[in-house]
Amino acid sequence: MKNAMNYKGYYGSVEFSDEDDVFFGRIIGINDRIMYEGDTVKNLRRHFEESVEDYLSICVQLGKEPEKTYRGTFNVRITPALHRNLALFSASRGKTLNAAVEEAIREYIN
């Protein structure tokens, strides 16, 4: 993953604010919004790792699951023409629209 850090299986984004002269980011893939920052890459990484540790500790204290739950459903907005073409493509191969989209996404990310 580009522009991201990994610690204990959690990913954190890496961005830079020229205006504030600071690196910043947030933990990706969780329900809670946890941000961190640092004036150097080394400090950013340290604050990211501390944020993950704090997050895990708070989850234990609250007795909650730390990661985001994904239901497996999401909305995608595409043009009507693409929607039509995908529906025709799916039907011509004996697949549902969902099956075709899932296959296309799987192919794209692999």
C-alpha angles and dihedrals in degrees: 000000000000120000092011139109127215127213126163090344094307122117126214128194122236120214136156129221110207089187094056095029091229140117116232142169147154136237108264126218102026132105094236123075107235119173132183137179143189139183091228133032089249092054091045091054091047092050091046091053091046089050091053091049092048091047093051091046093050091048090054091049091050094042093234134136108259100214132071115259114230116207094196094242130101138152121253122192117209135158118280090243093055090046090053093047091049092049091051092045091050095047093048089057096044093249134127119246089248092052091051093049092047091050092048092050093047090050091047097052095042 
